[in-house]
Amino acid sequence: MKKRPSAPAVISIPTLVERGQRFLAAGQWREAVENYKQLLKQDPTGGWAPLLAQAYAGRADELAGKAMFKEALILLDNADRLGATPGGNPLRLTCLAATGRIPQAISLYLQTESLLKTAHPDQFPLWQEYVAVLLLTDAGATVAVPADSSWQEPVRVARQALAALCQPGADPSSLADPLRQITVRSPFKTLRLILKALLVVRTEPDKAREWVATIPENSPWSGLAGVITLCTLEMTELLRRSAEFSPPALAIAVSWRGIAPAQWQAARALLAAPPARVMATLVARDLPWAIPEAAVRRTAFLLLVEDLSLRPVFERRFGPLDQLEGKRLLALATGRDPHRGEGAHLRSWQVYLNALKATPEMPDHAQRMAVTHRFLAMLIGLEDREDTRLLAHLEQSLTYDPGDRIVHHSLLAWHKHEEDDQAYGRVLERALQHFPEDAEFLYAAVRVALQNKTFKKAFRLAKRLLTLDPLHAEVRRELIGACLAQARKQVKSGRLDLAGKELAEAAAWERPDERDGVVRINQALLAWLTQQTAEGDAWLEEGKQQAGGGIAACLRAAMEGVRLGLPESWQTCLTEALLRSAKQTATREAILALVQVAHDYVGETRLRQWLADFAPFWLSLNVSAFSLAEQRAICHLLARASVYGVLKYYATRGEKQWRDQPGHYAFVYYRLLAQYQGPRPDVALRDWKRLQELRQQAEKQQDHDLVAELEDWLDADADDDDDIDLMPPSRNRAALDREELEELEQMILASLTMLARNCMRSRGQRVSRSEVRDVLLDFFVGAPSEIIKVARIGHPVNLVDKVLDSVFPSAAQRPPEQSPAKRRGRDNPQQLTLDFDEP
Amino acid sequence: MNDPFALLGVDEAADDETVRAAYLQQVRACPPDRDPERFQAIRRAYEGIADARDRLAVRLFHAPDPDLPTLLAPSLQEGPPVPPTMQTLQALFSASVQAFRWPTGQGKV
């Protein structure tokens, strides 16, 4: 016996109320309608009708979006019966118009026009435009417009203009007069703009395009504006994009461009036809115009690759394909077949190659063999870059065509990847024989010669390269670097005269406008070593100019001194010179020059300490003097050199200064990097999330370098998930500020200590505590606000006294004074003038 | 990749000079400021077949989809403008009405 379905359970009113609100809020209109219908049934006096009407209206909107206009109208009627929308609904207007009830739609608009104008002034122009288009859809549309309506005249004028446009055989310029009658206040003003554009589109397409570009995409006139776009398209694009436009727009554009309808229809039919039909049409020359034979053959062959069953049709027109072409056709078809693997594709081309080998009588046989071997190498490389068959094909290709530059390059890349220096050198020699004037090959050969310490050869090749390309900065850099390395070697082995020759050679490779002081400063250091102080001073002065200032030259001298392996006493002397320079008030240019020089020494152990020693210098300039890019470059250097104290100072200020700029995120990254003293994995969860956000921002800005740095950091973090539990507790802003101030205080103390020691060294043991105290207090004169802030907390005098206590040993601890004579000699540069100070 | 020969309108047997002349002609007809995408396509096509070896390689190993619009376009000639009919215009306005969607939901009055 069939079981009777049980009656649906009655849902309580509070549940229905709650659900109804949820449905309305979520836009679940159908569920909302059912819900409120049920609620209205259970509680007829509860005032649920307006909510049901709202649900009906929402559902109608949903249906209209699916082009179900008739159904939408029914639901709107339901909503109206519930007293929700007294007729003035744009959705109703749309539905009426879409279902062909144009007069009713226009009547509806005219009834509510004044209400719309006051209630929705922002939407009103759009309504007007929509109704204007409605009024032009057919002649009967105006029936709904009363004789005394303000629409009568604009509609008449607009129709007059359209009639003038459609006049067969009339001069298009005859449209100008009716267009003038459409006023700028008319609801048809967009029609006037488009028709004006149509008049000029054949002669001034850019102007026409510019005019219609002002019409919004969602305008009711956009269909007519599309005609202008179609008229300006290049013919190929017109064919390609024709499906994007409505048939009437396309028909108007094609006739306005004067394209013969038969030709246009034939072309469109061919575009929509399947390959077999296209092949048949092309082969049968069944087109109302002639196409060059070669173009037809190529297109037909490509169709054949798509569908091999068309081969008989093809061969009937163009003759049978020879064996070689048959193999090529098969290989091309295999490459397009998604069911065949790369192996099959490769094999099919190998078959073609074998067939090609057997036809040496072919006029361009060698050329074909060469490009086929090259192509096979490329196919193999796509699958496996280390497959040795790739190498064999490249070598084979060169035997047929030794002048193929791409193959020479590919071979070089192979041997470089394999780290086979001998083979690399051999291939390079061969490439140079064929391309003696090729800058890339010459540069590679210079590098190989330098690597092999065959300097004469390197210089010869470099000279040839620089004759061809005098601006080749890389080769100059390589040669100067090699000469400097040789000079250092000679200094270390005590052959100072030979070192001087190497430095002279390095100087000869410099371009006058690209000198960065490195050679001159090395020459200065060497001159001092050989007691030629006057000459050394002159070199230094020149090097200082080239490096971009005293402080930059000072750093260079210190770092080059380390590289040259100068004695410890020299290092001390250079340190003092550095500190003397560091005490100077910095300029923007001096810091930028310093940054540029410092980049040359990133990775060298002493750099970090030198840069940290410059703390007073870094802090003595208001960072707002820099542009965003400059400030970022400074942070980049400090991050690379791991000078985190100064980095934090610059990054924090950058973060504040550029918070409204798109590049602001970089400073947040640098601040975090400084805070954690490097890309450490034990990052607080909050900062880890921030780093991820920064990566997204950097990706958005296509900031690839920073993305890579952030990924390195985040990946390091991902490798060590256990550390998340060990994250430091989050700190509030006040704590951060305090920490920052403490850090600054430490930096100031360190700087003051260095200043004090420097002062004591330069003035000897006779200097008194009060003299040093005055020097240290001078440090605070004109210092940036951050330093003053810190000093106020700790008080400058207290800070200075703290430093003095640490640097002034008691009399008992003081070492006995050295005799001046003891400090003289070749290893003691105190007698030399190391004047790095700015003039 | 489109067919570079078709895009530049040159024969497969064209020499370097012909290809270059065709490229320059295309660039003049379609400068980068007017249609950057098409200009890029033209440039890529030229770079792909500027050299005789590359032309041979493209000819032998490259089988793009047949580019019928490029094949047919040169044959379609433009003439003096022919005015549209009123029926076509009205059909266009009807299609515009059908396609129109209110931009911000369906505001009620």
Interface residues (C-beta under 8 A of the other chain):
Chain A: A57 A60 D61 A64 G65 A84 T85 G88 N89 P90 L91 T94 A97 A98 T112 L115 L116 A119 H120 Q123 L126 Y130 V133 L134 L136 T137 D138 L162 A163 L165 C166 Q167 P168 A170 P172 R202 D206 N218 P220 W221 S222 G223 L224 V227 E234 M235 T236 E237 L238 L239 R240 S246 P247 P248 A249 A251 I252 S255 W256 R257 G258 I259 A260 Q263 W264 A267 L270 L271 P275 V278 L287 W289 A290 I291 P292 A294 A295 V296 R298 T299 L302 L303 V305 E306 R328 L332 G335 R336 W349 D364 Q367 R368 A370 V371 T372 R374 F375 D401 D404 I406
Chain B: D3 F5 A6 D11 E12 A13 A29 C30 R34 D35 R38 A52 R53 L56 A57 L60 F61 A63 P64 D65 P66 D67 L68 P69 T70 L71 L72 A73 P74 S75 L76 Q77 E78 G79 P80 P81 V82 P83 P84 T85 M86 T88 L89 Q90 A91 L92 F93 S94 A95 S96 V97 Q98 A99 F100 R101 W102 P103 G105 Q106 G107 K108 V109
